[in-house]
Amino acid sequence: MRRSSAGPQWVIGWREWISLPDLEVDAIKAKVDTGARSSALHAVNTERFHSKGREMIRFDIHPHQHDMAGTVTAEAELVDERRVRSSTGHLELRPVVLIEIKIRGRRWTTEFTLTSRDEMGFRALLGRRALSGRFLVDPKRSFVAGRPPGRSSRT
């Protein structure tokens, strides 16, 4: 652990296993990307609806790459819609939700845009806004926070 004037900073690698407690996702592999401003989560079958006067979105997550059987259906309040430029340069209007995230024992709520990440190697991407003031990123390291039980190094 390193300390700075802003308080303690924990080190994480360029890829980490994270959990999303609100969505009951115990483990999802995330790319830690300081070049991306926002965070993104793989979501398919999105459906907007209203509940108790709030605009909501229901969506399916496949937390593990190449495992379509392990589907989690989640609901979250829709807090915004944003135009986001993907890594391929494509501009896309994406729904934005607030999701609690847990990594290295630390929990906080951050914004995620929802998009299909089928073509990407990671189901989640953590951008600068989610990381700022919380972690230092060591681009030479991976899975500093450890691996979830039952997951191999090839997953």
C-alpha positions, 0 to 999 in steps of 0.5 A: 500500500502506498500513501499520498496526500489524498490518503491511502492508495491500494495498487491493482493490476491492469485486469482484476476480478471484481464483484457487483454486490447489488447485482448478485455478481460474485465475480466478473473479470474487468479490464482496468483502463485509465485511458477510458473516462467511463466504465462499461458493463456487458449487458444484453436484452435491455428493457426499459420500464417504470417502477414507483415513478422511476425509469428503470432498466432490466438487463442480462449479464453473462459474467464469464466470457464464453459462458452463456449459461451463467446469466444474471438478470439485473435491474437498476435505475436509469440515471442518464444516457450518454454518447460514448465513443467505443474503442473502435471509434463508433459513437453509441448512445448508452444507458447509464446506471449506478452500480456498487462495486467491490474490489480488494475489500473496498466498496463504492457506487460508480456509474457504468454504461451498458453495452454489448461487450461480446467482441471484447475480452472483458465483460467489464471495463473500469475507467478513470472516474471509478478509479480516481482517488481509490487505486494506483494501477500497475500496468505490469501486474494482473489480478493483484486483488486475487482470483475468485474461488474456483476460477483458473488462471485461464478464465 
